[in-house]
Amino acid sequence: MQLRYHFRVYPTPGQQIELARAFGCARVVFNDGLRLRQQAREQDLPYVTDAELSRRIITQAKSTPERAWLGEVSAVVLQQALADLNTAYRNFFA
């Protein structure tokens, strides 16, 4: 049996901005990771590992001027987006 809790959150305007930034960055990382995995599958390349995906999507992207804003949010948010992608991708092909 699983237990569930229901909480209501009332963030301040500043917290709303930070949450929106974190959610937006997570969406970008998820979509970039999905694109890489789809391209690898279409080109019959080996499965892109989680470590390789993290290195290419998060670590290398933060060092580029176009994606430097990824460094403004917690790395946990970005890593969890890739973990969620991994779960979704594996379940899709299961």
C-alpha positions as CSV (number, residue, x, y, z in Angstrom):
1,M,0.0,0.0,0.0
2,Q,1.3,3.4,-0.9
3,L,0.7,6.5,1.3
4,R,0.0,9.8,-0.4
5,Y,0.1,13.3,1.0
6,H,-1.5,16.4,-0.5
7,F,0.1,19.8,0.1
8,R,-0.8,23.2,-1.2
9,V,2.1,25.5,-2.0
10,Y,1.9,29.3,-2.0
11,P,5.2,30.5,-3.3
12,T,6.2,34.2,-3.1
13,P,6.7,36.1,-6.3
14,G,10.4,35.6,-6.1
15,Q,10.0,31.9,-5.6
16,Q,7.6,31.7,-8.5
17,I,10.3,33.1,-10.7
18,E,12.8,30.6,-9.5
19,L,10.4,27.7,-9.9
20,A,9.6,28.8,-13.5
21,R,13.3,29.0,-14.3
22,A,13.9,25.5,-12.8
23,F,10.9,24.0,-14.7
24,G,12.0,25.7,-17.9
25,C,15.6,24.4,-17.6
26,A,14.3,20.9,-16.8
27,R,12.1,21.0,-19.9
28,V,15.0,22.0,-22.1
29,V,17.3,19.3,-20.7
30,F,14.6,16.7,-21.1
31,N,13.9,17.7,-24.7
32,D,17.6,17.9,-25.6
33,G,18.2,14.4,-24.1
34,L,15.2,13.0,-26.0
35,R,16.5,14.4,-29.3
36,L,19.9,12.8,-28.8
37,R,18.4,9.4,-27.9
38,Q,16.1,9.6,-30.9
39,Q,18.9,10.6,-33.3
40,A,21.0,7.7,-32.0
41,R,18.2,5.2,-32.5
42,E,17.4,6.5,-36.0
43,Q,21.1,6.3,-37.1
44,D,21.5,2.8,-35.5
45,L,24.1,4.1,-33.1
46,P,24.5,2.4,-29.7
47,Y,22.2,3.5,-26.8
48,V,23.4,6.8,-25.3
49,T,24.2,6.0,-21.6
50,D,23.0,8.2,-18.8
51,A,26.6,9.3,-18.0
52,E,27.2,10.3,-21.6
53,L,23.9,12.1,-21.8
54,S,24.6,14.0,-18.6
55,R,28.1,15.0,-19.9
56,R,26.8,16.2,-23.3
57,I,23.5,17.8,-22.2
58,I,24.4,19.4,-18.8
59,T,28.2,19.7,-18.4
60,Q,29.1,20.7,-21.9
61,A,26.0,22.8,-22.5
62,K,26.8,24.9,-19.4
63,S,30.1,25.9,-20.9
64,T,28.6,27.3,-24.1
65,P,27.3,30.9,-24.2
66,E,23.9,29.8,-25.7
67,R,23.2,27.5,-22.7
68,A,25.2,29.2,-19.9
69,W,21.8,30.0,-18.1
70,L,21.6,26.3,-17.2
71,G,24.1,27.0,-14.5
72,E,21.6,29.3,-12.8
73,V,19.5,26.4,-11.5
74,S,20.3,23.5,-9.2
75,A,22.1,20.6,-10.9
76,V,19.7,18.3,-9.1
77,V,16.8,19.6,-11.2
78,L,18.7,18.9,-14.4
79,Q,19.9,15.5,-13.4
80,Q,16.4,14.5,-12.3
81,A,15.1,15.6,-15.8
82,L,17.6,13.1,-17.4
83,A,16.6,10.4,-14.9
84,D,12.9,10.9,-15.8
85,L,13.8,10.8,-19.5
86,N,15.7,7.5,-18.9
87,T,12.7,6.0,-17.2
88,A,10.2,7.2,-19.8
89,Y,12.4,6.1,-22.7
90,R,13.0,2.6,-21.3
91,N,9.3,2.2,-20.5
92,F,8.3,3.2,-24.0
93,F,10.3,0.4,-25.5
94,A,9.5,-2.2,-22.8
